Amino acid sequence: MLQIKNLTKVYEGGVQALTDVSFDVPKGQFMAVIGLSGSGKSTLLRCINRLVEPTSGTVIFDGEDVTAASDEELRLIRRKIGMVFQHFNLVQRSSVLTNVLSGRLGYVNPAWSLINRFPPKDVQKAMVELARVGIEDKAAYRADELSGGQQQRVGIARAMMQDPKLVLADEPVASLDPVLAHSIMQYLEKINQEDGVTVLCSLHFLDLVHRYADRVIALNEGKKVFDGLPSEIDDEKFKEIYGREAERVG
């Protein structure tokens, strides 16, 4: 499904965000990516769909070389990769329904999307996806009228409008309280288990990793330092990932 080979990213100014990271993700897996802030988690996820351009290395998704894809090829590849963002990335002044429908932009005539015209079947699908995350009654609300947890549910519904094979969730619960965090993670779990969608989710908290992830990749200063089961992260491995001064909770 997904192959990451020797992925490296150096930002302008010489900041080394990723160094020679390699791993494979089989279809249907729920993988957590963990590490301290600045360890390269977001860069890794964004290199997969080339929201960030890798400096070197290869990303193969569904048999296609993402890193070598032309603009048109990349547009078609991105149809199959949904993205859920930490800060929701919604158009705050637009309605919830319009935000969800934007997940179909890779499928409809661009001229239609400029005037918010979508086929009736897409509008129907958007309402179904809103119902799945429990906020179909908010369809006509502006995005900025919703709570943080509700906005993240809109983000998940938008991602599912793409009929994705892969969802990249970049710190999706970092700005939510623990109760809301579990509710959002449960929606991602349902997508993974019921729809068979592969999920890569960057997380801070190990209790969420143990509860939801099949497998864990850990980064430290842009280097992969662990690849295995959540249960295999013992105290020594924890300190390797988070530093000797870190205190383990969860």
N, C-alpha and C positions, 0 to 999 in steps of 0.2 A: 504493500500500500504506500508506504513512505520510507524513503532511504535518504539519510543525511550522511554525506561523505566528506570528511576533512573540511568542514565548514569553518571559515575564518572571516571575521569582520574587524576591520580597522577603520575607525572614524577619522575625519579630518582632525589634524592636530596630533595624530599618532595614538589615540586612545584605542587600546586593544580590547574589544568587547567580547570576541569569541576567538578561540585558538584551537584549530584542528579537531572540531567536534564531529563525532561519527556515531550513528545508531540507526536501527531500523524500527519501524512501528508496523506491526501486522494489522490487517483490517479488523475493526471492531474493538480494538484495545482502548482502555481509558488510562492514559499516561499523564502523570503529574511531573511537572518540571519545577524543581525547588532550588533554593539558594538565597543568599542575602540580597538585599537591594544592591543593584549594580553588578550582580554576578553574571549578567548576560541573558537572563530568562526572556525578557521582552524582545531583545534583539534576535534571539534564536527563533521565536515564534514569527516575528515579522520578516525574517529572511526566508522562511518557508514559502510565503506567498509574495515575496519580493516587495513588500511595503518598505523594507530596507534592503538595499542591494548588497549581497555578500561580496567580500573582497576576493575570496577564492573558495573553492570547494564546489560540491554538487548537491542539488536537491532533486530527487526523483520522486514524483507523485503520480500514482496510478499509471506507471509506465512511461511518464513524460518527464523530460528534463526541464524542470522549471527554470533553472539558472540559465539555460541556453534559449529559452523561449522568446520569440518576437513579441511585440506589443499585442498583436492580434491573438497569437497563441496564448499569451499570458491572460488576456481577457477571458478566453474560454476556460482556461485552467482555474481561474479564480471563481468561476461560477460554482465549482464543486468544493470550494473551501470557504466555509463560513467563518466569521470573525466576531468574537465577543470582547469588548474593550473594558478596561478598568473603569474609565470615566464615561461609559455608556456610548459616547460618540453619536448622540442623537441631534437632529435639528430641533432645537428647543422650541422654536416658534411654530413648528408644524405639528399637525395632529399625530396622535399615536398611530392611526391607520396609515397615514402617509409615510411615517418613519418605517413601519413594517413593510409596506409595499416597495420601499427603496431597495429591499433585498432582491427584487426582481429586475433591477436595472440592467443586469447583464443579459436579460432574456427579451426585453421589449424594445420597440422602436424608440431610439433616443428622443425623437421629437415628441412622442407621446409623454415621456417621462417629464419633459420640461414643463408641461401644462398639467402634470399630475393626472394624466389619463392612463388607466390601466385596464386590461381586459377584465370583464366581470368574473371570470374564473380565478383571476389573481386576487381580486377583492374578496371573493369567497374563501380562497385559501388563506388570506391574511386573517380573516375572522376566525378560521379554524385554528390557526397558530396562536392567536391571542387567547382563544378559549383554552388551549392546552396549557398555557401559563397562567390562566385564571384571571385575565383582565380584559375579556371581551367587552365588558361594560365601560371600559375607558377609551374605546376606539376613537371617539370624537373629541376627547380631551387634548389640549396642547401637551406636548411632552414635558414642558417645565411645570406643569400642574401636578405631576406625579412624584411620589417619593422615590428615593434612591433605589430601593428594592424593586419597585414597579418599573422604573426606567430600565433596570437591568433585564427584567423580564421582556420588555419591548425589544431590547438588544438581542435576546435569545430568539424571540419570534422572528425578528428580521433576518437573522442568520439562517433560520430554518426555511425561510421563503426561497432560499437558493436550492433547496433539495440537495444539501451538501453531502459529500462522502466523508469529509473531514471538517471538524470544528476546532479552531484555534481560540482558546479562551485565555486572554492575557490579564492575569490578576483580576478575575471577574468579581471577586468578593472582597477585595482589599479595602474598599471604602464603605463596607456594610458591617453592621453589628453581627455577633455570632449567630443569632437566631435567623436573621435574614440570609446570612452566608449559607447555612444549611439548606434553606429553601431553594436558593439559586443552584447550589450544587446538586440538589435532588432533580431539578429540571434537566441539568446536563446529564445526570445519570440516566434519566428516563430516555432521553434522546439516544444515548449510547446503547442502552439495553433493548429498547423497543424498536428503534429505527435502524440499529446496527451501524450508527455513525461513529467513526473513530474520533476520539477526543484527545487533544493535547491541551493541558490546563496548567498554567503556572500558578503556584500557590506559595504562601508563606507558612501556613500553620500545619504542623504534622498531624494533628488530630483529623483534619480534613483529608489529608493524604491517606492515612490509614483507613478512613471510612469509605472513600470513593475510588481510589486509584488501584488499578491492576498492577501497575509498574511505575517506577520512579527513575527519573534522570535528575542528577544533582550537578549543579555548576558552582564553581568557585573561581572567581576572577577570570571568567570566560572559558575555563577548562572543565571538561567532564570529569567528575571525581567519584561518581557512583552511577551504577545502572543495575537495578534489581528490584526485588519485592519491597514494599513498605516495611514488612516485618524484619527485613535484613538490616535496617538502619539501627545498629546498636549504638551505645554511648560513644565508642571510639569513632565510628563512622560519622556520627552526628557532629562531633568536634572537628572532623576533617572538612565537613561541609560548611559548618557555621562558625568555626573558629574555636580556639581553646577556651575563650572567655565566655562562650555562649552557655546559657542555662537551658536545659531541656524542659519543655512543657508540652504535654499532649503527645 
